[in-house]
Amino acid sequence: MVPWYTFWTRSMDIATGAPEVITRRLTMMNAPWPWPMATVLESQRMVWEKTLAASQAWWSTWFAMWPHLMQSPQTLMRPTLHHTGHLVRTANQALLPYSRTVKSNVKRLRKPG
C-alpha cells in the first residue's frame, strides 16, 4: 500500500506548525535590543535546526533514490505502481526531519516562560 496518509499528515504538520513557530519566534525577536539570552539562543537554534533538517532530508532522499538511479534509463522512463510507492516513501523520509522538528518546536515554544 502506498503511504499517502503519512505523506499527508507530515505535510499538514509542517503546514500548520511552521507558521505558529515563525510567529512565536518573531514575537520573541521583536523585543527591544539587547535581547534576553533565551532569544539569542532561540535565534541560533533556529538556524542550526534548519541546516540540520535540510541535511537529513537530502541524505535520506539520496539513499532512498540511489538504487533507482543505478537502473537503466528505460526502466526509469516507465513508472509503475511500485515506483510511485517508492517515491512517496522517499518523500515521507525527506519530510520526516522537518515534521519532527516543527512538532517539537511547537511544543517547546508553547510552554510559558
PyMOL CGO cylinders between C-alpha atoms (Angstrom):
from pymol import cmd
from pymol.cgo import CYLINDER

trace = [
    CYLINDER, 0.00, 0.00, 0.00, 1.27, 3.46, -0.88, 0.3, 1, 1, 1, 1, 1, 1,
    CYLINDER, 1.27, 3.46, -0.88, 1.76, 5.53, 2.31, 0.3, 1, 1, 1, 1, 1, 1,
    CYLINDER, 1.76, 5.53, 2.31, -0.12, 8.60, 1.12, 0.3, 1, 1, 1, 1, 1, 1,
    CYLINDER, -0.12, 8.60, 1.12, -1.66, 9.13, 4.55, 0.3, 1, 1, 1, 1, 1, 1,
    CYLINDER, -1.66, 9.13, 4.55, 1.77, 9.50, 6.16, 0.3, 1, 1, 1, 1, 1, 1,
    CYLINDER, 1.77, 9.50, 6.16, 2.79, 11.96, 3.45, 0.3, 1, 1, 1, 1, 1, 1,
    CYLINDER, 2.79, 11.96, 3.45, -0.38, 13.95, 4.02, 0.3, 1, 1, 1, 1, 1, 1,
    CYLINDER, -0.38, 13.95, 4.02, -0.06, 14.06, 7.82, 0.3, 1, 1, 1, 1, 1, 1,
    CYLINDER, -0.06, 14.06, 7.82, 3.60, 15.10, 7.70, 0.3, 1, 1, 1, 1, 1, 1,
    CYLINDER, 3.60, 15.10, 7.70, 2.75, 17.82, 5.18, 0.3, 1, 1, 1, 1, 1, 1,
    CYLINDER, 2.75, 17.82, 5.18, -0.09, 19.06, 7.38, 0.3, 1, 1, 1, 1, 1, 1,
    CYLINDER, -0.09, 19.06, 7.38, 2.12, 19.02, 10.49, 0.3, 1, 1, 1, 1, 1, 1,
    CYLINDER, 2.12, 19.02, 10.49, 4.56, 21.28, 8.68, 0.3, 1, 1, 1, 1, 1, 1,
    CYLINDER, 4.56, 21.28, 8.68, 1.88, 23.47, 7.09, 0.3, 1, 1, 1, 1, 1, 1,
    CYLINDER, 1.88, 23.47, 7.09, 0.09, 24.13, 10.37, 0.3, 1, 1, 1, 1, 1, 1,
    CYLINDER, 0.09, 24.13, 10.37, 3.02, 24.13, 12.77, 0.3, 1, 1, 1, 1, 1, 1,
    CYLINDER, 3.02, 24.13, 12.77, 5.58, 26.19, 10.86, 0.3, 1, 1, 1, 1, 1, 1,
    CYLINDER, 5.58, 26.19, 10.86, 3.53, 29.43, 10.84, 0.3, 1, 1, 1, 1, 1, 1,
    CYLINDER, 3.53, 29.43, 10.84, 2.99, 29.13, 14.60, 0.3, 1, 1, 1, 1, 1, 1,
    CYLINDER, 2.99, 29.13, 14.60, 6.72, 28.58, 15.20, 0.3, 1, 1, 1, 1, 1, 1,
    CYLINDER, 6.72, 28.58, 15.20, 7.58, 31.53, 12.97, 0.3, 1, 1, 1, 1, 1, 1,
    CYLINDER, 7.58, 31.53, 12.97, 5.07, 33.75, 14.77, 0.3, 1, 1, 1, 1, 1, 1,
    CYLINDER, 5.07, 33.75, 14.77, 6.31, 32.80, 18.22, 0.3, 1, 1, 1, 1, 1, 1,
    CYLINDER, 6.31, 32.80, 18.22, 9.96, 33.30, 17.24, 0.3, 1, 1, 1, 1, 1, 1,
    CYLINDER, 9.96, 33.30, 17.24, 9.29, 36.66, 15.61, 0.3, 1, 1, 1, 1, 1, 1,
    CYLINDER, 9.29, 36.66, 15.61, 7.40, 37.74, 18.71, 0.3, 1, 1, 1, 1, 1, 1,
    CYLINDER, 7.40, 37.74, 18.71, 10.45, 36.85, 20.81, 0.3, 1, 1, 1, 1, 1, 1,
    CYLINDER, 10.45, 36.85, 20.81, 12.77, 38.71, 18.43, 0.3, 1, 1, 1, 1, 1, 1,
    CYLINDER, 12.77, 38.71, 18.43, 10.53, 41.76, 18.38, 0.3, 1, 1, 1, 1, 1, 1,
    CYLINDER, 10.53, 41.76, 18.38, 11.77, 42.69, 21.87, 0.3, 1, 1, 1, 1, 1, 1,
    CYLINDER, 11.77, 42.69, 21.87, 13.97, 45.78, 22.13, 0.3, 1, 1, 1, 1, 1, 1,
    CYLINDER, 13.97, 45.78, 22.13, 17.72, 45.37, 21.97, 0.3, 1, 1, 1, 1, 1, 1,
    CYLINDER, 17.72, 45.37, 21.97, 19.61, 43.87, 23.79, 0.3, 1, 1, 1, 1, 1, 1,
    CYLINDER, 19.61, 43.87, 23.79, 17.76, 40.60, 23.52, 0.3, 1, 1, 1, 1, 1, 1,
    CYLINDER, 17.76, 40.60, 23.52, 17.49, 38.29, 26.51, 0.3, 1, 1, 1, 1, 1, 1,
    CYLINDER, 17.49, 38.29, 26.51, 19.79, 35.28, 26.34, 0.3, 1, 1, 1, 1, 1, 1,
    CYLINDER, 19.79, 35.28, 26.34, 16.81, 32.99, 25.65, 0.3, 1, 1, 1, 1, 1, 1,
    CYLINDER, 16.81, 32.99, 25.65, 16.02, 34.95, 22.47, 0.3, 1, 1, 1, 1, 1, 1,
    CYLINDER, 16.02, 34.95, 22.47, 19.63, 34.88, 21.29, 0.3, 1, 1, 1, 1, 1, 1,
    CYLINDER, 19.63, 34.88, 21.29, 19.81, 31.12, 21.85, 0.3, 1, 1, 1, 1, 1, 1,
    CYLINDER, 19.81, 31.12, 21.85, 16.49, 30.62, 20.07, 0.3, 1, 1, 1, 1, 1, 1,
    CYLINDER, 16.49, 30.62, 20.07, 17.68, 32.54, 17.01, 0.3, 1, 1, 1, 1, 1, 1,
    CYLINDER, 17.68, 32.54, 17.01, 20.86, 30.44, 16.88, 0.3, 1, 1, 1, 1, 1, 1,
    CYLINDER, 20.86, 30.44, 16.88, 18.87, 27.26, 17.39, 0.3, 1, 1, 1, 1, 1, 1,
    CYLINDER, 18.87, 27.26, 17.39, 16.58, 28.24, 14.51, 0.3, 1, 1, 1, 1, 1, 1,
    CYLINDER, 16.58, 28.24, 14.51, 19.49, 28.44, 12.06, 0.3, 1, 1, 1, 1, 1, 1,
    CYLINDER, 19.49, 28.44, 12.06, 21.07, 25.21, 13.34, 0.3, 1, 1, 1, 1, 1, 1,
    CYLINDER, 21.07, 25.21, 13.34, 17.78, 23.27, 13.11, 0.3, 1, 1, 1, 1, 1, 1,
    CYLINDER, 17.78, 23.27, 13.11, 17.10, 24.37, 9.55, 0.3, 1, 1, 1, 1, 1, 1,
    CYLINDER, 17.10, 24.37, 9.55, 20.59, 23.37, 8.44, 0.3, 1, 1, 1, 1, 1, 1,
    CYLINDER, 20.59, 23.37, 8.44, 20.38, 20.01, 10.18, 0.3, 1, 1, 1, 1, 1, 1,
    CYLINDER, 20.38, 20.01, 10.18, 16.89, 19.21, 8.85, 0.3, 1, 1, 1, 1, 1, 1,
    CYLINDER, 16.89, 19.21, 8.85, 17.91, 20.11, 5.29, 0.3, 1, 1, 1, 1, 1, 1,
    CYLINDER, 17.91, 20.11, 5.29, 20.96, 17.88, 5.54, 0.3, 1, 1, 1, 1, 1, 1,
    CYLINDER, 20.96, 17.88, 5.54, 18.95, 14.97, 6.94, 0.3, 1, 1, 1, 1, 1, 1,
    CYLINDER, 18.95, 14.97, 6.94, 16.32, 15.35, 4.23, 0.3, 1, 1, 1, 1, 1, 1,
    CYLINDER, 16.32, 15.35, 4.23, 18.95, 15.45, 1.49, 0.3, 1, 1, 1, 1, 1, 1,
    CYLINDER, 18.95, 15.45, 1.49, 20.76, 12.33, 2.71, 0.3, 1, 1, 1, 1, 1, 1,
    CYLINDER, 20.76, 12.33, 2.71, 17.58, 10.34, 3.28, 0.3, 1, 1, 1, 1, 1, 1,
    CYLINDER, 17.58, 10.34, 3.28, 16.44, 11.21, -0.24, 0.3, 1, 1, 1, 1, 1, 1,
    CYLINDER, 16.44, 11.21, -0.24, 19.81, 10.31, -1.71, 0.3, 1, 1, 1, 1, 1, 1,
    CYLINDER, 19.81, 10.31, -1.71, 20.00, 6.91, -0.02, 0.3, 1, 1, 1, 1, 1, 1,
    CYLINDER, 20.00, 6.91, -0.02, 16.39, 6.10, -0.88, 0.3, 1, 1, 1, 1, 1, 1,
    CYLINDER, 16.39, 6.10, -0.88, 16.85, 7.02, -4.56, 0.3, 1, 1, 1, 1, 1, 1,
    CYLINDER, 16.85, 7.02, -4.56, 20.33, 5.55, -5.08, 0.3, 1, 1, 1, 1, 1, 1,
    CYLINDER, 20.33, 5.55, -5.08, 19.17, 2.04, -6.11, 0.3, 1, 1, 1, 1, 1, 1,
    CYLINDER, 19.17, 2.04, -6.11, 16.80, 3.54, -8.68, 0.3, 1, 1, 1, 1, 1, 1,
    CYLINDER, 16.80, 3.54, -8.68, 19.43, 5.86, -10.11, 0.3, 1, 1, 1, 1, 1, 1,
    CYLINDER, 19.43, 5.86, -10.11, 21.58, 2.82, -10.88, 0.3, 1, 1, 1, 1, 1, 1,
    CYLINDER, 21.58, 2.82, -10.88, 18.85, 1.28, -13.07, 0.3, 1, 1, 1, 1, 1, 1,
    CYLINDER, 18.85, 1.28, -13.07, 18.75, 1.67, -16.79, 0.3, 1, 1, 1, 1, 1, 1,
    CYLINDER, 18.75, 1.67, -16.79, 17.09, 4.83, -18.17, 0.3, 1, 1, 1, 1, 1, 1,
    CYLINDER, 17.09, 4.83, -18.17, 14.44, 2.70, -19.89, 0.3, 1, 1, 1, 1, 1, 1,
    CYLINDER, 14.44, 2.70, -19.89, 13.29, 1.35, -16.53, 0.3, 1, 1, 1, 1, 1, 1,
    CYLINDER, 13.29, 1.35, -16.53, 13.02, 4.84, -15.08, 0.3, 1, 1, 1, 1, 1, 1,
    CYLINDER, 13.02, 4.84, -15.08, 11.01, 6.09, -18.05, 0.3, 1, 1, 1, 1, 1, 1,
    CYLINDER, 11.01, 6.09, -18.05, 8.24, 3.52, -17.43, 0.3, 1, 1, 1, 1, 1, 1,
    CYLINDER, 8.24, 3.52, -17.43, 6.88, 4.35, -13.98, 0.3, 1, 1, 1, 1, 1, 1,
    CYLINDER, 6.88, 4.35, -13.98, 4.86, 1.65, -12.28, 0.3, 1, 1, 1, 1, 1, 1,
    CYLINDER, 4.86, 1.65, -12.28, 2.84, 1.48, -9.10, 0.3, 1, 1, 1, 1, 1, 1,
    CYLINDER, 2.84, 1.48, -9.10, 5.98, 0.20, -7.39, 0.3, 1, 1, 1, 1, 1, 1,
    CYLINDER, 5.98, 0.20, -7.39, 7.87, 3.34, -8.47, 0.3, 1, 1, 1, 1, 1, 1,
    CYLINDER, 7.87, 3.34, -8.47, 5.04, 5.57, -7.25, 0.3, 1, 1, 1, 1, 1, 1,
    CYLINDER, 5.04, 5.57, -7.25, 5.01, 3.88, -3.86, 0.3, 1, 1, 1, 1, 1, 1,
    CYLINDER, 5.01, 3.88, -3.86, 8.77, 4.17, -3.60, 0.3, 1, 1, 1, 1, 1, 1,
    CYLINDER, 8.77, 4.17, -3.60, 8.69, 7.86, -4.49, 0.3, 1, 1, 1, 1, 1, 1,
    CYLINDER, 8.69, 7.86, -4.49, 6.01, 8.56, -1.85, 0.3, 1, 1, 1, 1, 1, 1,
    CYLINDER, 6.01, 8.56, -1.85, 8.06, 6.67, 0.76, 0.3, 1, 1, 1, 1, 1, 1,
    CYLINDER, 8.06, 6.67, 0.76, 11.10, 8.71, -0.28, 0.3, 1, 1, 1, 1, 1, 1,
    CYLINDER, 11.10, 8.71, -0.28, 9.11, 11.93, 0.14, 0.3, 1, 1, 1, 1, 1, 1,
    CYLINDER, 9.11, 11.93, 0.14, 7.98, 10.70, 3.57, 0.3, 1, 1, 1, 1, 1, 1,
    CYLINDER, 7.98, 10.70, 3.57, 11.59, 10.13, 4.58, 0.3, 1, 1, 1, 1, 1, 1,
    CYLINDER, 11.59, 10.13, 4.58, 12.57, 13.57, 3.31, 0.3, 1, 1, 1, 1, 1, 1,
    CYLINDER, 12.57, 13.57, 3.31, 9.73, 15.27, 5.22, 0.3, 1, 1, 1, 1, 1, 1,
    CYLINDER, 9.73, 15.27, 5.22, 10.36, 13.41, 8.47, 0.3, 1, 1, 1, 1, 1, 1,
    CYLINDER, 10.36, 13.41, 8.47, 13.17, 15.67, 9.80, 0.3, 1, 1, 1, 1, 1, 1,
    CYLINDER, 13.17, 15.67, 9.80, 11.16, 18.81, 9.08, 0.3, 1, 1, 1, 1, 1, 1,
    CYLINDER, 11.16, 18.81, 9.08, 7.95, 17.40, 10.54, 0.3, 1, 1, 1, 1, 1, 1,
    CYLINDER, 7.95, 17.40, 10.54, 9.69, 16.15, 13.68, 0.3, 1, 1, 1, 1, 1, 1,
    CYLINDER, 9.69, 16.15, 13.68, 11.46, 19.49, 14.20, 0.3, 1, 1, 1, 1, 1, 1,
    CYLINDER, 11.46, 19.49, 14.20, 8.33, 21.58, 13.65, 0.3, 1, 1, 1, 1, 1, 1,
    CYLINDER, 8.33, 21.58, 13.65, 6.28, 19.47, 16.08, 0.3, 1, 1, 1, 1, 1, 1,
    CYLINDER, 6.28, 19.47, 16.08, 8.95, 19.64, 18.78, 0.3, 1, 1, 1, 1, 1, 1,
    CYLINDER, 8.95, 19.64, 18.78, 9.33, 23.41, 18.30, 0.3, 1, 1, 1, 1, 1, 1,
    CYLINDER, 9.33, 23.41, 18.30, 5.58, 23.95, 18.60, 0.3, 1, 1, 1, 1, 1, 1,
    CYLINDER, 5.58, 23.95, 18.60, 5.51, 22.01, 21.87, 0.3, 1, 1, 1, 1, 1, 1,
    CYLINDER, 5.51, 22.01, 21.87, 8.58, 23.79, 23.24, 0.3, 1, 1, 1, 1, 1, 1,
    CYLINDER, 8.58, 23.79, 23.24, 7.58, 27.32, 22.23, 0.3, 1, 1, 1, 1, 1, 1,
    CYLINDER, 7.58, 27.32, 22.23, 4.02, 26.93, 23.58, 0.3, 1, 1, 1, 1, 1, 1,
    CYLINDER, 4.02, 26.93, 23.58, 5.38, 26.48, 27.10, 0.3, 1, 1, 1, 1, 1, 1,
    CYLINDER, 5.38, 26.48, 27.10, 5.15, 29.70, 29.09, 0.3, 1, 1, 1, 1, 1, 1,
    CYLINDER, 5.15, 29.70, 29.09, 8.32, 31.38, 30.24, 0.3, 1, 1, 1, 1, 1, 1,
]
cmd.load_cgo(trace, "trace")
